Amino acid sequence: MIEQVREYKIISKIGEGGMGVVYKAFDENLERFVALKAIHPTYTSNDELLSRFKNEAKVQANLSHPNIVSLYNFFKENDTFFMVMEYIDGETLSQRIKRVGLIPPHKCIPMFVQILSAIDFAHKKGVIHRDIKPSNILITKDDTIKVMDFGIAKVLGDRGLTKTGTKMGTIYYMSPEQIQGLKDIDGRSDIYSLGITFFEMLTGQLPYNVNTESDFYIMQQIVEVQIPSVKKYYPYVPDKVDIAILKATQKNRDERFQTCQEFIDFIKFEDIPEQSELIKKEITIPPIERKSQPKIETNVTSSQFDPVNKIYEYPKSSIAGRISGYIIDSLVFSIPYAVLAGIADNGNRDALPFATILIIVGLIFYFIRDGLRKGKGIGKGVANLRTINIKTNQPITMAQSAGRQIINWIGLAIYGIGFLIDIILLFADSKGRRISDFMLGTQVINEKDYRPN
């Protein structure tokens, strides 16, 4: 370890990452501690990259905010470039999460508002962070937040962040537009990263399946899979915070908060006193044990995209709901059927065959029941169920509605064998999918689980 760089006496090594090594040092001229970052030669051997570092250093040096780490100097010494920054006596947010597991709402929200305030200030100055993550956020002993490393991602380029050795802990916070390589990255990309960071603060874990070494699989989750509710992992999170995180992490950036100030205003709890009372009560509630990183399971509480089969996975629908839906539909169907069957019986039966009546009434009824009501037929509506296309995660179409009915009738007509198989599938671990569902790629799900794209 080096002992002296110019007027900076090295005290100890604070940390080391893909960018280089950070030391705690003592500025002998100004008699204060500083953080001295020695930038890795890989990044300083390229003249163009070095020029961009210098420009970004100038920008960050002008970001004077109580929640942003100040940059004091940027210089070259013995073929190595150094950044001299404000020294923070504390720990990174990443270290805090590893140490405590999760940060309960009454402590987490004030800290997160500080993060938002810092990023909002930078955005108003025209600076996009691009690499927001817990390891780039420092916490002092009195829980004051300090955000660091502004502009670094812009210098390196978003794709540079996924190099071997730096991918883990970085790519998970990248926005879908960063993953897709869009050129017009703006502040809403930071807002997405903030939403993921907020999720991790409140739960102690990331919202995506991290038990894989596949970059492609992780990127596919970020681009295609809606993150689950925070309440799945920590039920004491206020509803408005849960909504805020889902809004901040929308795949379409037009659907997110458009500014950090808008994010702050949404989660201000003086505007919702009942939520403030909930937070006060939570102080006496012990935090749940930190869970291991979740794997994508068959039984989930929200949509999960299965990249292998290219379908959305939902838990099995309620058996009681399915049965009650069948009963309700049967009762509703029997009324027009009985009327038309009576007409056929009293009239010219050859002109209006009984089978024709059954098909016409059944199709019309099914169109109304499922097609026109976007997968929520009469019985399903009462039972809070919905039929969706698991390949598109959208309600079934009119054609699929009719197709399901025709296939189900055929199954019932073959001596009831198809109906018997349906009953077995309904109760088996097949997510309650009938023969028609397997053929058409549909599934009846619980309405509360449905997460539209």
Secondary structure by P-SEA (a helix, b strand, c coil): cccccccbbbcccccccccbbbbbcccccccbbbbbbbccccccccaaaaaaaaaaaaaaaacccccbbbbccccccccbbbbbccccccccaaaaaaaccccccaaaaaaaaaaaaaaaaaaaacccccccccccccccccbbbbbcccccccccccccccccccccccccccccccccccccccaaaaaaaaaaaaaaaaccccccccccccaaaaaaaaacccccccccccccccaaaaaaaaaaaccccccccccaaaaaaaacccccaaaaaaaaaaccccccccccccccccccccccccccccbbbbccccaaaaaaaaaaaaaaaaaaaaaaaaaaaacccccccaaaaaaaaaaaaaaaaccccccccaaaaaabbbbbcccccccccaaaaaaaaaaaaaaaaccaaaaaaaaaaaacccccccaaaaaabbbbbcccccccc
